[in-house]
């Protein structure tokens, strides 16, 4: 990124998906940077509307519910987690706070350094790995893997998605879960999207106005990639204004395409599909606003 946070003052918000290039204006000066991942504080601020503790509670509830196949004895304990495309590693840090051995993987060096610094400041154990989520190789296996906030939009082709799923399966113990949160197909296929593209957030004395996509951004009918226009403008208490803006490529995945990729990759069974961070909102529910897939390692 949520059970109720997105129905409150900020509405249902889209997930900032990362950038290829952008311009940053700070205190009247303009500097070129390679993307929002070089501005992790702004990225985290834009995503601060998410209720991470509530979402982590939902993840752990799903682990208890789906961590064993039908007919197996209940009681599998989830002791370790790998967060992929982790960015600031908000969910991995919260899971570490709750006692899991946590690892965060991202291919942005700036984000990795930021996540490591946050863990150190909070006194939490967090292993941080700079790697590509399509072809990483770690020495450990995990009970749980997660990809949050529609980060699979960074995988532009079926080959990319299959490679990613294959790599994740190789790093999960039998019976382990992979929970992936994607944008709901209604955001692209319904007449009215289920999330908002503009919001304002205040945190730590900084107010940010965020715009990520919108009706003016058209999806390519062949590649299913949208160039989403984005901007974050942060106003600090001392009057400093920082702005980052760009056009972000974002691949839309349908439910049937993801299901096909799961079958091609092998190693997973689909345990459940949800439309929100609770146990009652199914993917086809009219109120569903996310596509959350729970895959069990066979």
ABEGO torsion letter per residue (X at the ends): XXAAAAABAAEBBBBBAEBABBBBBBGGBBBBBAEAAABAAAAAAAAAABBAAAAAAAAAAAAAAAABBBGBBBGBBBABBBBBGAEAGAAAAAAAAAGBBBBBBBABAAAAAAAAAAAAAAGBBBBBBBBBAAABBBABBBABBBBBGGAAAABABAAAAAAAAAAAAAABBBGBBBBBBBBBAAAAABABBABBABBBBBBGGBBBBBBBEEAABBBBAAAGBBBBBBBBBBBBAAGBBBBBBBBBBBBBBBAAAAAAAAAAAEGBBBABBBABBBAABBAABAABABBBBBBBBX
